[in-house]
Amino acid sequence: MTDMAGSDLGASNSISNGNTSRAKKVAYFYDSDVGNYAYVAGHPMKPHRIRMAHSLIMNYGLYTKMEIYRAKPASKYEMTQFHTDEYIEFLHKVTPDNMENFTREQSKYNVGDDCPVFDGLFEFCGISAGGTMEGAARLNRGKCDVAVNWAGGLHHAKKSEASGFCYVNDIVLGIIELLRYKQRVLYIDIDVHHGDGVEEAFYTTDRVMTVSFHKYGEYFPGTGELRDIGVGSGKNYAVNFPLRDGITDETYRNIFEPTIEAVMTYYGPEAIVLQCGGDSLSGDRLGCFNLSMDGHANCVRYVKSFGVPVIVLGGGGYTMRNVARTWAFETGELVSEKMSKQLPFNDYYEYFAPDYELDVRPSNMENANSHDYLHKIKSAVIDNIRRTGKPSVEAFTTIPDVPAAFRTMDSDAEDEDDDLDADENADVRMTQRQRDQQIEHDGELYDASDDEDYKNSLGVRAQPGVKKRRHITDYPNPNAAAADDLDGLEELNGESALSTRQPSAAVKSRTQTPAAAEHEADEDGDIDMDEPAAPTAAAVASTRSQSPAGVVTPPESPPTATSGLAPSSAPVADVDMDDNATKEVSEAKEAGQAERDSENVKGEVRTEVAKD
């Protein structure tokens, strides 16, 4: 089939998309322990991809545009707001060592094959659910406009059953949290698989509209037919758009945007939850769509344009290097940051061989979605959406009462009160308003010198070939003469001068693209790296910091080997320096050369940010 085209399917966002001139406040949730967990050997779900995405996000410098938090893991009590007590108790108790004692329960709760028992299972679920619930809570309090939790998005888990690599449905828990303050919540799912767990949870209510774009047919989980529209009060509030193999960027955009525009027009949600499963990307191990990275990210851009508070979550995605690149790119879209196509040096640089680029390209697979098929489905979907209306119910009346002393407190007064708490409590190092002052403003030329420890604590790596001149980052010019060869430079002119300006051997080795990893690519295209050892639950718990509530600055990094001035063959900045400054530069050059020769790279320093 050829790609679908036609003006009748073109989408124009004719309704108001909110105030897009004001910069959105983005809260980013990440727990450094999440990459330590592994399902079982050979399992396609790899939590390590979240750590890879985080490393890209930090090394692109996006941490300067958002607030970074480590959420408190969800407790058993919080999980039972949706799941049954018995099921959560089973997840809490079962381990690989005692799983033989829970044979009957494993069968009852569908734990075993696709959803195996592994070390730290319950803690992993707590990290996923905790980030989504805390993001929802911050949206409710108006502390952010966008919340990001790439460890979330596990949309298949049921009330008392694991399914599709998912154990605890963090999405449902996050929506329940939103419903405490919001009357209408929209859930959008762009994973290649149908979001059956979320749809089932809200199938009978009009408080939540679920919209899923997915592969339908002989494909897991086998649900999500066009005629599945909800029952009772929830009739027409479940929206399913069944798709066939090979859908492309243009085709997807021409169905996604008109559908979401109709939802925003007729339903008018007060908050949105967007599940960004990466298995809808081209070349995914388990997927069958043909979306590029930009086509996938277009959904994020379009949803963001409405100006409605949104939670952005991860989900599926089984070609790790593609998922990591796409989620990093979409994080940049959320903070309105243009990102270089060339990947920065990071902890997992070898995974992105051979191109080392921020891109996922479509393939030449056939698009089985014909123009007529999609037009028919889209017309039926929009007709159903037009039958919906904004529910007349009020928000839940079980919202905790606000103490009388704070009922008339506005936002500024609340921030001032937070600052006062910080002064009185030495353990709370930084409040939100103080943290806002650390966010880089547009037009700033460089990071402050005292930000070096902070960047190191986030895992930001020194980029090859970079030198610093009085806090100004620069890259050496391989055609420039050495600083101590200025007299000889005056004698040269024209082509003869250019022909003699050759980079030193040290500069050549630092400016070349790092060679591809020695690991061979496996059948799905991933570099076959050794899986990190999965810690026991006790080991993981012992490594967690017991920080008090509030935004806490990361711990200081170990002292660096250099003073921050990387040597280079390029001329030093043309500034006047006294004897002491000249001596410092000389010492920094010697120390930097020794560091380059050793090629030692510091390990990642975990960011410890407590729950506000």
C-alpha angles and dihedrals in degrees: 000000000000123000117277116255137164140118093247090070096043114116128217120183096232097164124080112283096198129245106325096167094078115078112248119240106233124199113198120198122203134157114199091212093065094085092055094072123088126183101214134309111292096012112141094222107087118178086194088082088072090058090049091052090048092052091054092046092052096044091050086060095242090137088080090063101050145035116258121212138176105213123215108256114255114262128227090257092053092049091053091063082089110005125065119263092238094053094049091046089054092051089049095052106036120094134163088259097055101027091109088067090058101052094129093046092049090057092045094050097038093243115148121060113033090013105043128183111253138167112283094014095147093044091051090052090049092054092050095047096039094058093049095046093048090048090053091048092052091050090051091053093046092242093131141011097214129030120194126198113164090179089065133069099092094155104167100067114112132207094271104004140070117227141171097005089310125115107166120031102227090176094062090046090051093049091049088054091050092049090063087074106012124071096202128030126184120209117198121188122192096169113124088240124069115262092235098156094056094042092051092051093056101027094119102042136078092206090085128040115200119202119186129182107193149141110274129195129052090000135109126305092012095216134103103083119172090247093057097100104144134266137250112354088355096060110135090008093098109075121190125183107189113203138188132227124296103023111174135214096263094045092048093048092051092057100033100054098047091047095050091043090055091049092051091048100047103026102033101201120206093210136016132212112200119194109201103192109184096211090087088070121104114269098021116158093234101020132091104195126102105220121147122219091261093047090053092046091050088075089057092048093049095048091046091052092070092068093227118139107265140189113209116203139180123231132156126006124134106184096079101200092052094046093049093050094047096048091047090050092048090050087056090051091053092054092040093241123150109225129207116247090226109081117238118237109274143161093275101036093135091062091068097059138165101025102023089205135137095243143101111197127205120244130226095257117142119265106228093186106100124203092245094049095051094043090054093048093045093051092051092047095050091046089057092047090054089059092061127088140188109281114246096216120113124234117281113288093216094082109132111259116251114236112258092242090064102038094097095038114121126208096269092049090050091052091050089051089052089054090050090052089052091054092050097043113055093192093065101074102179136016126210094261091050089048090053089062089061093060112107114246123221112271097030110139102206146359118268114259092244090060093075095089090046092052091048091051090055092054096254107161128213108256118235113258096016122135129179125224113190091327093316112121114220139167120230118252106231090206094055121105119243117269092245093051099066093117091056090046091061090060092056127078140162121359094342090063093050093048093057097047101096124160118246120253090254093055092048092055093049097048098048119099108259112257119257116271118272089234116102122236115251125224094280093052097253119130104251099238125172111268114241112252112262110237124222118256091252092051092051093047091051092056096053119102118236095221119167122246117285137063108305125193115238120263118267117270123237112272113277122240093239137042092245096268107114114203122240141171090239118098117275116249112285098250136126113258130182123225093271093052091048090052092050091052091049092050091047091053092053093046092046093050090053090050092051092049092053092045090205114165119200119236122250116279111216119241109229110197118164127218115271 
